[in-house]
Amino acid sequence: MNPPSYLNTVQGPTQLYEIISSTEIELGSPAVGQNKWRYVVSPVSLQVIVADTAPVKGVSSDQTYVTAWNVYETQNSDTNAMGVDPTSSAIPADFELYPIPIGAVVPGWYYQGGDQLCIFVAWPNQFEGSCDP
């Protein structure tokens, strides 16, 4: 009897990744956005230069770019975004769900199983738009 495939993977430690770019995942014809994105990320480190300041990104000469998925977007669909129906009349018409911002540093981890490397990050998406005063 073979053990379940998830037992044959190695979970890496939590690391930090910088968001390099994102592309929305679309399904169907015509393509409909699913409120999920495929991210390109690069491992990054943070360092504190002066004790009384916030950390800054460490400089790395080894630029590695890999594909990642946001676990917060797992249940999103074209009619569900973070538990909210983005087409609901309760949300102002110009509000839109956005991917993780480019340049953001987010926590994540990797799974290595056979020849497959999967990066998962965890960061909540944001609705943006203008509100009437």
Legacy VTK file of the C-alpha trace (Angstrom):
# vtk DataFile Version 3.0
C-alpha trace
ASCII
DATASET POLYDATA
POINTS 133 float
0.000 0.000 0.000
1.365 3.400 -0.973
1.117 6.282 1.506
-0.866 9.377 0.425
1.161 11.606 -1.885
1.128 14.530 0.550
3.298 12.449 2.881
6.004 12.391 0.194
6.533 16.155 0.261
8.917 18.312 2.213
7.542 21.530 3.665
10.092 24.291 3.779
10.313 26.767 6.623
8.435 30.037 6.498
10.354 32.515 4.391
9.832 35.992 3.016
9.077 36.661 -0.642
8.868 39.880 -2.630
6.029 40.137 -5.147
7.564 40.788 -8.577
4.426 40.551 -10.757
0.935 39.057 -10.889
-1.439 37.745 -13.554
-5.114 37.115 -12.875
-6.285 33.549 -13.404
-9.184 33.458 -15.869
-11.530 30.650 -16.892
-14.010 30.119 -19.697
-14.620 31.660 -23.073
-14.864 34.581 -22.942
-12.357 34.538 -20.122
-13.732 35.564 -16.728
-11.431 36.645 -13.905
-11.542 34.397 -10.852
-10.272 36.911 -8.264
-7.144 34.734 -8.002
-3.685 35.568 -9.240
-0.553 33.704 -10.265
2.375 35.553 -8.700
6.035 35.723 -9.578
8.037 36.074 -6.374
11.646 36.278 -5.322
13.023 35.146 -1.952
14.065 38.138 0.123
15.422 38.891 3.561
14.765 41.792 5.888
17.400 43.434 7.987
17.407 46.117 10.642
20.044 48.775 10.017
19.247 50.986 13.022
17.444 49.651 16.098
14.778 52.395 16.129
13.687 51.933 12.482
11.634 49.426 10.523
13.383 46.596 8.691
14.537 47.096 5.108
14.915 44.584 2.302
18.270 42.901 2.175
20.230 43.120 -1.051
20.808 39.803 -2.776
22.966 39.130 -5.795
21.118 35.867 -6.460
17.817 36.827 -8.100
15.576 33.759 -8.176
12.068 34.119 -9.577
9.429 31.448 -8.953
5.661 31.115 -9.327
3.522 31.380 -6.200
-0.116 31.221 -5.182
-1.856 33.123 -2.377
-3.628 30.799 0.083
-6.049 33.616 0.984
-7.415 33.444 -2.588
-8.129 29.696 -2.494
-11.920 30.010 -2.207
-12.263 33.016 -4.534
-14.241 32.716 -7.777
-15.782 35.083 -10.290
-18.637 35.713 -7.804
-16.728 35.454 -4.515
-13.763 37.500 -3.360
-12.594 37.031 0.228
-16.159 36.024 1.170
-17.723 39.032 -0.548
-19.716 39.074 -3.792
-17.851 41.750 -5.802
-20.930 42.254 -8.007
-23.181 42.993 -5.006
-25.072 46.291 -5.082
-23.868 46.823 -1.482
-20.355 47.477 -2.848
-19.784 50.752 -4.745
-19.547 50.048 -8.494
-15.973 51.277 -8.835
-14.608 49.045 -6.049
-12.350 46.249 -7.255
-10.388 43.456 -5.584
-6.657 43.797 -6.198
-3.809 41.278 -6.071
-0.968 41.566 -3.586
0.840 44.825 -4.484
4.044 44.634 -6.526
7.042 45.098 -4.212
5.226 43.844 -1.109
7.219 41.495 1.122
4.991 38.648 2.310
5.427 35.479 4.371
5.333 32.188 2.530
6.625 28.655 2.387
7.385 26.042 -0.191
6.479 22.423 -0.754
8.912 20.211 -2.602
7.411 16.998 -3.907
9.313 15.061 -6.548
10.152 17.470 -9.355
7.486 19.954 -8.275
8.231 23.095 -6.262
5.155 24.991 -5.064
5.387 28.351 -3.332
2.452 29.511 -1.223
2.211 33.015 0.208
-0.302 34.391 2.685
-1.511 37.957 2.299
-5.066 39.372 2.283
-6.270 41.083 -0.869
-7.692 44.595 -0.687
-10.767 46.178 -2.249
-9.970 49.624 -3.616
-12.166 52.372 -4.961
-13.483 55.796 -4.117
-16.151 56.449 -1.510
-18.701 59.223 -1.698
-18.372 61.487 1.352
LINES 1 134
133 0 1 2 3 4 5 6 7 8 9 10 11 12 13 14 15 16 17 18 19 20 21 22 23 24 25 26 27 28 29 30 31 32 33 34 35 36 37 38 39 40 41 42 43 44 45 46 47 48 49 50 51 52 53 54 55 56 57 58 59 60 61 62 63 64 65 66 67 68 69 70 71 72 73 74 75 76 77 78 79 80 81 82 83 84 85 86 87 88 89 90 91 92 93 94 95 96 97 98 99 100 101 102 103 104 105 106 107 108 109 110 111 112 113 114 115 116 117 118 119 120 121 122 123 124 125 126 127 128 129 130 131 132
